Amino acid sequence: MSNRSWYYAAQGAQQGPIPETELRDLISRGIVTGETLLWTEGMAGWEKAGLIPGLMASLGSRTPGRPPAPSNDMTGAIGMVPLSAKLELWPYFGRALLLVIGEILVVPTPWAAVYFYRYVAERIRVPGRPNISFIGQPLDIWYVFVGMGALIYINRIDSGILHLLVFVAQGVFGWMIIRWAVSKIASNGQPLPIRFEGSPLIYFGWYLFTIVSAISIIGWAWVLTAWMRWICRNIAGTRREVVFNGSGLDVLWRTIVFVIGCAFVIPIPWVLRWYTQWYVSQFALVQRA
């Protein structure tokens, strides 16, 4: 039996990944039917379960073909291919810890950040783009990372003006890091022609809106979700559009679980990996209209 991981569409949302043994159990219980859209690595796009050879032999022979988009299925399900990440527990936690230490020490931050980005990028699976990697170098925008680390200490100074400057600088540095990181993604060692074209002013507006929305206790999750979708819409240079499928509720309850897990200290490596892998799985590629 194959050890592939599968995604399936149910109730207007993407579900998975799940192992093939679990998928066959869902089929036997009638939860996944011949009309359910499925996708696994190696497939060009989403396909009905009944049209995938060898998966549902009991359905009998059917004429192959691409199914039409169902009226209540997830947006762009046909041709939508989700991303996924397989992060080893301790190597991932160790690199995340080094990143935190690098920011505390300020100077090592560029090296710690690139070390972290390379590890994560190499473990992200993007259908149609083999061997994803990160080719950014520590000295590309070292001043940004050093500045981010220095802001930790500047913010501790009791000065309203400095606190305001730190707030503005964090937004500007965040935009610069995203623009740089997107441009340094490669496939098979070759840089991809993608770029982030989002306006720094609009990015800062989303950053400000997210901070302000924290007043509502839970509203920030929906704002953050909308912000992620805006970022995706402004990634250009690819045949396929990047989308974010997570909802505000998804982000909210998972963040709460993550924070509670971190509060107990010992579960941090597990909840950190779980949280990161879920976030990556909510990004997908769809054909541009």
Sine and cosine of phi, psi and omega as CSV:
sin_phi,cos_phi,sin_psi,cos_psi,sin_omega,cos_omega
0.00,0.00,0.62,-0.79,-0.04,-1.00
-0.92,0.39,0.52,-0.85,0.05,-1.00
-0.97,-0.25,0.40,0.92,0.00,-1.00
-0.93,0.36,0.41,-0.91,0.12,-0.99
-0.98,-0.19,0.62,-0.78,-0.09,-1.00
-0.85,-0.52,0.48,-0.88,0.17,-0.99
-0.89,-0.45,0.55,-0.84,0.05,-1.00
-0.63,-0.78,0.42,-0.91,-0.02,-1.00
-0.99,-0.15,0.78,-0.62,0.02,-1.00
-0.51,-0.86,0.72,-0.69,0.05,-1.00
0.83,0.56,0.62,0.79,0.07,-1.00
0.97,0.25,0.27,0.96,-0.03,-1.00
-0.64,-0.77,0.38,-0.93,0.06,-1.00
-0.99,0.15,0.76,-0.65,0.02,-1.00
-0.89,-0.45,0.51,-0.86,0.03,-1.00
0.90,-0.44,-0.05,-1.00,0.13,0.99
-0.98,0.17,0.48,-0.88,0.06,-1.00
-0.73,-0.68,0.50,-0.87,0.03,-1.00
-0.93,0.36,0.33,-0.94,-0.05,-1.00
-0.90,0.44,-0.52,0.85,0.04,-1.00
-0.88,0.48,-0.66,0.75,0.03,-1.00
-0.94,0.35,-0.59,0.80,0.04,-1.00
-0.88,0.48,-0.70,0.71,0.00,-1.00
-0.91,0.41,-0.51,0.86,0.08,-1.00
-0.92,0.39,-0.64,0.77,0.05,-1.00
-0.90,0.43,-0.58,0.81,0.04,-1.00
-0.91,0.41,-0.71,0.70,-0.03,-1.00
-0.90,0.44,-0.48,0.88,0.00,-1.00
-1.00,-0.02,0.00,1.00,0.05,-1.00
0.99,0.17,0.11,0.99,0.03,-1.00
-0.96,0.29,-0.66,0.75,0.14,-0.99
-0.98,-0.20,0.85,-0.53,-0.03,-1.00
-0.93,-0.37,-0.01,-1.00,0.01,-1.00
-0.90,0.44,-0.33,0.94,-0.01,-1.00
-1.00,-0.06,-0.10,0.99,-0.03,-1.00
-0.95,0.31,0.71,-0.70,0.02,-1.00
-0.99,0.17,0.74,-0.67,-0.01,-1.00
-0.79,-0.61,0.40,-0.92,0.13,-0.99
-0.49,-0.87,0.62,-0.78,0.15,-0.99
-0.61,-0.79,0.27,-0.96,-0.04,-1.00
-0.85,0.53,0.73,-0.68,-0.03,-1.00
0.96,-0.27,-0.28,0.96,0.04,-1.00
-1.00,0.03,0.60,-0.80,-0.03,-1.00
-0.95,0.30,-0.45,0.89,-0.02,-1.00
-0.23,-0.97,-0.02,-1.00,0.01,-1.00
-0.94,0.34,0.59,-0.81,-0.05,-1.00
-0.63,-0.78,0.49,-0.87,0.07,-1.00
-0.92,0.40,0.63,-0.78,-0.03,-1.00
-0.84,0.54,-0.61,0.79,-0.03,-1.00
-0.93,0.37,-0.21,0.98,-0.01,-1.00
-0.97,-0.23,0.04,1.00,0.01,-1.00
-1.00,-0.04,0.90,-0.44,-0.09,-1.00
-0.83,0.56,0.74,-0.67,0.11,-0.99
0.99,0.16,-0.07,1.00,-0.05,-1.00
-1.00,0.05,-0.67,0.74,-0.03,-1.00
-0.74,-0.68,0.92,0.40,-0.08,-1.00
-0.86,0.52,-0.47,0.88,-0.06,-1.00
-0.93,0.36,-0.22,0.98,0.00,-1.00
-0.98,0.19,-0.18,0.98,0.00,-1.00
0.99,0.13,0.10,-1.00,-0.04,-1.00
-0.97,0.26,0.62,-0.78,0.02,-1.00
-0.65,-0.76,0.41,-0.91,-0.02,-1.00
-0.97,0.24,0.85,-0.52,-0.01,-1.00
-0.88,0.47,0.45,-0.89,0.06,-1.00
0.22,-0.98,0.26,-0.96,-0.02,-1.00
-1.00,0.08,0.80,-0.60,-0.05,-1.00
-0.96,0.30,0.47,-0.88,0.07,-1.00
-0.96,0.29,0.37,-0.93,0.00,-1.00
-0.94,0.34,0.81,-0.58,0.03,-1.00
-0.94,0.34,0.44,-0.90,-0.11,-0.99
-0.93,0.36,-0.48,0.88,-0.06,-1.00
-0.91,-0.42,0.34,0.94,-0.02,-1.00
-1.00,0.06,0.12,-0.99,-0.06,-1.00
-0.91,0.42,0.49,-0.87,-0.07,-1.00
-0.84,0.55,0.79,-0.61,0.06,-1.00
0.91,0.42,0.51,0.86,-0.06,-1.00
-0.87,0.50,-0.63,0.77,0.01,-1.00
-0.95,0.33,0.85,-0.53,-0.01,-1.00
1.00,0.09,0.00,1.00,0.04,-1.00
-0.99,0.11,0.81,-0.59,0.01,-1.00
-0.85,-0.53,0.88,-0.48,-0.05,-1.00
-0.98,0.19,0.47,-0.88,0.12,-0.99
-1.00,0.06,0.32,-0.95,0.07,-1.00
-0.50,-0.87,0.31,-0.95,0.00,-1.00
-0.64,-0.77,0.66,-0.75,0.08,-1.00
-0.87,-0.49,0.98,-0.19,-0.07,-1.00
-0.96,-0.27,0.80,-0.60,0.08,-1.00
-0.95,0.31,0.65,-0.76,-0.15,-0.99
-0.82,0.58,-0.89,0.45,-0.13,-0.99
-0.97,0.24,-0.63,0.77,0.08,-1.00
-0.86,0.51,-0.64,0.77,0.00,-1.00
-0.93,0.37,-0.71,0.70,0.01,-1.00
-0.89,0.46,-0.64,0.77,0.00,-1.00
-0.88,0.48,-0.66,0.75,0.00,-1.00
-0.94,0.33,-0.59,0.80,0.06,-1.00
-0.91,0.42,-0.63,0.78,0.04,-1.00
-0.91,0.41,-0.65,0.76,0.05,-1.00
-0.89,0.47,-0.58,0.81,0.03,-1.00
-0.90,0.44,-0.68,0.73,0.03,-1.00
-0.90,0.44,-0.70,0.72,0.01,-1.00
-0.90,0.44,-0.65,0.76,0.03,-1.00
-0.86,0.51,-0.65,0.76,0.01,-1.00
-0.92,0.38,-0.58,0.81,0.02,-1.00
-0.92,0.40,-0.64,0.77,0.00,-1.00
-0.99,0.11,-0.15,0.99,0.08,-1.00
0.94,0.35,-0.91,0.41,-0.12,-0.99
-0.86,0.51,-0.66,0.75,-0.03,-1.00
-0.97,0.23,-0.02,1.00,-0.11,-0.99
-0.81,0.58,-0.71,0.70,-0.01,-1.00
-0.86,0.51,-0.65,0.76,-0.01,-1.00
-0.94,0.33,-0.66,0.75,0.02,-1.00
-0.91,0.42,-0.63,0.78,-0.01,-1.00
-0.92,0.40,-0.73,0.69,0.00,-1.00
-0.90,0.43,-0.65,0.76,0.05,-1.00
-0.86,0.52,-0.66,0.75,0.02,-1.00
-0.94,0.35,-0.74,0.67,-0.03,-1.00
-0.88,0.48,-0.65,0.76,-0.01,-1.00
-0.89,0.45,-0.68,0.73,-0.01,-1.00
-0.88,0.47,-0.74,0.67,-0.04,-1.00
-0.91,0.42,-0.72,0.69,-0.04,-1.00
-0.86,0.51,-0.65,0.76,-0.04,-1.00
-0.94,0.35,-0.23,0.97,-0.01,-1.00
-0.94,-0.33,0.14,0.99,0.09,-1.00
-1.00,-0.06,0.78,-0.63,0.01,-1.00
-0.98,-0.18,0.85,-0.52,0.01,-1.00
-0.88,-0.48,0.96,-0.29,0.00,-1.00
-0.80,0.60,0.77,-0.64,0.00,-1.00
1.00,0.04,-0.10,0.99,0.03,-1.00
-0.75,-0.67,1.00,0.00,-0.06,-1.00
-0.96,0.27,0.44,-0.90,0.13,-0.99
0.79,0.61,0.86,0.52,0.05,-1.00
-0.92,0.39,0.64,-0.77,0.02,-1.00
-0.53,-0.85,0.20,-0.98,0.03,-1.00
-0.89,-0.47,0.84,-0.55,-0.13,-0.99
-0.93,-0.36,0.23,0.97,0.06,-1.00
-0.92,0.40,0.48,-0.88,0.00,-1.00
-0.92,-0.39,0.52,-0.86,-0.06,-1.00
-0.82,0.57,-0.53,0.84,-0.08,-1.00
-1.00,-0.03,0.06,1.00,0.01,-1.00
-0.85,0.53,-0.82,0.58,0.03,-1.00
-0.72,-0.69,0.77,0.63,-0.06,-1.00
-0.83,0.55,-0.57,0.82,-0.05,-1.00
-0.90,0.43,-0.50,0.86,0.03,-1.00
-0.94,0.35,-0.74,0.67,-0.02,-1.00
-0.92,0.39,-0.65,0.76,0.05,-1.00
-0.90,0.45,-0.64,0.77,0.04,-1.00
-0.89,0.45,-0.65,0.76,0.03,-1.00
-0.88,0.48,-0.67,0.74,0.03,-1.00
-0.92,0.40,-0.64,0.77,-0.02,-1.00
-0.92,0.39,-0.48,0.88,-0.02,-1.00
-0.89,0.45,-0.45,0.89,0.03,-1.00
-0.85,0.52,-0.66,0.75,-0.05,-1.00
-0.99,0.11,-0.59,0.81,0.01,-1.00
-0.89,0.45,-0.59,0.81,-0.04,-1.00
-0.93,0.38,-0.27,0.96,-0.01,-1.00
-0.99,0.10,-0.16,0.99,0.04,-1.00
-0.97,0.24,0.72,-0.69,-0.05,-1.00
-0.98,0.20,0.99,0.15,0.00,-1.00
-0.48,-0.88,0.85,-0.53,-0.01,-1.00
-0.89,0.46,-0.63,0.78,0.00,-1.00
-0.91,0.42,-0.69,0.73,0.01,-1.00
-0.90,0.43,-0.63,0.78,0.04,-1.00
-0.88,0.47,-0.63,0.78,0.04,-1.00
-0.91,0.41,-0.67,0.74,0.03,-1.00
-0.90,0.43,-0.62,0.79,0.04,-1.00
-0.89,0.45,-0.68,0.73,0.01,-1.00
-0.86,0.51,-0.73,0.68,0.01,-1.00
-0.91,0.42,-0.69,0.72,-0.03,-1.00
-0.89,0.46,-0.62,0.78,0.01,-1.00
-0.88,0.47,-0.65,0.76,0.04,-1.00
-0.91,0.41,-0.70,0.71,0.01,-1.00
-0.90,0.44,-0.72,0.69,0.00,-1.00
-0.89,0.45,-0.61,0.79,0.03,-1.00
-0.88,0.48,-0.69,0.72,0.03,-1.00
-0.89,0.46,-0.67,0.74,-0.01,-1.00
-0.91,0.42,-0.63,0.78,-0.01,-1.00
-0.93,0.37,-0.67,0.74,0.03,-1.00
-0.89,0.46,-0.72,0.69,-0.01,-1.00
-0.87,0.49,-0.67,0.74,0.00,-1.00
-0.94,0.35,-0.73,0.69,-0.07,-1.00
-0.89,0.46,-0.67,0.74,0.00,-1.00
-0.88,0.47,-0.62,0.78,-0.05,-1.00
-0.96,0.27,-0.16,0.99,-0.06,-1.00
-0.95,-0.31,0.32,0.95,0.04,-1.00
-1.00,0.02,0.70,-0.72,-0.05,-1.00
-0.76,-0.65,0.33,-0.95,0.07,-1.00
-0.73,-0.68,0.80,-0.60,-0.08,-1.00
0.82,0.58,0.57,0.82,0.05,-1.00
0.99,0.14,-0.07,1.00,-0.02,-1.00
-0.97,-0.24,0.78,-0.62,0.01,-1.00
-0.85,0.53,0.68,-0.73,0.06,-1.00
-1.00,0.09,0.60,-0.80,-0.06,-1.00
-0.99,0.16,0.76,0.66,-0.02,-1.00
-0.94,-0.33,0.41,-0.91,-0.06,-1.00
-0.43,-0.90,0.40,-0.92,0.06,-1.00
-0.98,-0.20,0.85,-0.52,-0.10,-0.99
-0.94,-0.35,0.19,0.98,-0.01,-1.00
-0.90,0.43,0.64,-0.77,0.01,-1.00
-0.92,0.38,0.69,-0.72,0.03,-1.00
-0.89,0.45,-0.54,0.84,0.01,-1.00
-0.93,0.37,-0.68,0.74,0.02,-1.00
-0.93,0.36,-0.63,0.78,0.06,-1.00
-0.86,0.52,-0.71,0.70,0.00,-1.00
-0.90,0.43,-0.57,0.82,0.05,-1.00
-0.88,0.47,-0.68,0.74,0.06,-1.00
-0.91,0.43,-0.65,0.76,0.03,-1.00
-0.87,0.50,-0.71,0.70,0.01,-1.00
-0.91,0.41,-0.68,0.73,-0.01,-1.00
-0.88,0.48,-0.64,0.76,0.00,-1.00
-0.90,0.43,-0.68,0.73,0.02,-1.00
-0.89,0.46,-0.72,0.69,-0.02,-1.00
-0.90,0.43,-0.61,0.79,-0.05,-1.00
-0.91,0.40,-0.28,0.96,0.03,-1.00
-0.90,0.44,-0.33,0.95,0.03,-1.00
-0.87,0.49,-0.55,0.83,-0.03,-1.00
-0.98,0.19,0.03,1.00,0.03,-1.00
0.97,0.26,-0.76,0.65,-0.06,-1.00
-0.90,-0.44,-0.29,0.96,-0.10,-1.00
-0.89,0.45,-0.41,0.91,-0.04,-1.00
-0.86,0.51,-0.50,0.87,-0.05,-1.00
-0.91,0.42,-0.64,0.77,0.02,-1.00
-0.95,0.30,-0.61,0.79,0.05,-1.00
-0.91,0.42,-0.69,0.72,0.01,-1.00
-0.88,0.47,-0.64,0.77,0.04,-1.00
-0.88,0.47,-0.70,0.71,0.03,-1.00
-0.90,0.43,-0.60,0.80,0.03,-1.00
-0.89,0.45,-0.69,0.72,0.02,-1.00
-0.87,0.49,-0.64,0.77,0.00,-1.00
-0.93,0.36,-0.58,0.81,0.07,-1.00
-0.90,0.43,-0.67,0.74,0.04,-1.00
-0.86,0.51,-0.71,0.70,0.00,-1.00
-0.88,0.48,-0.67,0.74,-0.01,-1.00
-0.90,0.44,-0.37,0.93,-0.04,-1.00
-0.98,-0.18,0.24,0.97,0.15,-0.99
-1.00,-0.03,0.91,-0.42,-0.10,-1.00
-0.89,-0.46,0.16,-0.99,0.07,-1.00
0.99,-0.11,0.15,0.99,-0.01,-1.00
-0.86,-0.52,0.38,-0.93,0.08,-1.00
-0.93,0.36,-0.50,0.86,-0.06,-1.00
-0.92,-0.39,0.55,-0.84,-0.01,-1.00
-1.00,0.03,0.64,-0.77,0.07,-1.00
-1.00,0.06,0.75,-0.67,0.02,-1.00
-0.79,-0.62,0.38,-0.92,0.06,-1.00
-0.88,-0.48,0.86,-0.50,-0.12,-0.99
-0.99,-0.12,-0.18,0.98,-0.03,-1.00
-0.91,0.42,0.52,-0.85,0.04,-1.00
-0.98,-0.22,0.22,-0.98,0.03,-1.00
-0.87,0.49,-0.64,0.77,0.02,-1.00
-0.91,0.42,-0.65,0.76,0.04,-1.00
-0.85,0.53,-0.74,0.68,-0.02,-1.00
-0.91,0.42,-0.66,0.75,-0.08,-1.00
-0.89,0.46,-0.83,0.56,-0.11,-0.99
-0.94,0.35,-0.53,0.85,0.03,-1.00
-0.94,0.34,-0.58,0.81,0.06,-1.00
-0.92,0.40,-0.63,0.78,0.04,-1.00
-0.88,0.47,-0.71,0.70,0.04,-1.00
-0.88,0.47,-0.66,0.75,0.01,-1.00
-0.88,0.48,-0.72,0.69,-0.02,-1.00
-0.91,0.43,-0.68,0.74,0.01,-1.00
-0.89,0.45,-0.68,0.74,0.03,-1.00
-0.87,0.49,-0.67,0.74,0.00,-1.00
-0.92,0.39,-0.51,0.86,0.00,-1.00
-0.90,0.44,-0.46,0.89,0.02,-1.00
-1.00,0.02,0.00,1.00,0.11,-0.99
0.92,0.39,-0.88,0.48,-0.10,-1.00
-0.84,0.54,-0.66,0.75,-0.02,-1.00
-0.96,0.27,-0.03,1.00,-0.12,-0.99
-0.79,0.62,-0.76,0.65,-0.02,-1.00
-0.85,0.53,-0.62,0.78,-0.05,-1.00
-0.96,0.29,-0.73,0.68,-0.03,-1.00
-0.94,0.33,-0.52,0.86,0.04,-1.00
-0.90,0.43,-0.72,0.70,0.02,-1.00
-0.91,0.41,-0.70,0.71,0.00,-1.00
-0.85,0.52,-0.71,0.71,-0.03,-1.00
-0.91,0.42,-0.70,0.71,-0.02,-1.00
-0.92,0.40,-0.71,0.70,-0.03,-1.00
-0.90,0.43,-0.57,0.82,0.06,-1.00
-0.91,0.42,-0.71,0.70,0.00,-1.00
-0.85,0.53,-0.72,0.69,-0.01,-1.00
-0.88,0.48,-0.64,0.77,-0.05,-1.00
-0.92,0.38,-0.26,0.97,0.01,-1.00
-1.00,0.08,-0.11,0.99,0.10,-1.00
-1.00,-0.04,0.60,-0.80,0.00,-1.00
-0.54,-0.84,0.25,-0.97,0.04,-1.00
-0.91,-0.41,0.72,-0.69,0.05,-1.00
-0.75,-0.66,0.44,-0.90,0.03,-1.00
-0.91,0.42,0.69,-0.72,0.04,-1.00
-0.93,0.37,0.61,-0.80,0.01,-1.00
-0.92,0.40,0.00,0.00,0.00,0.00
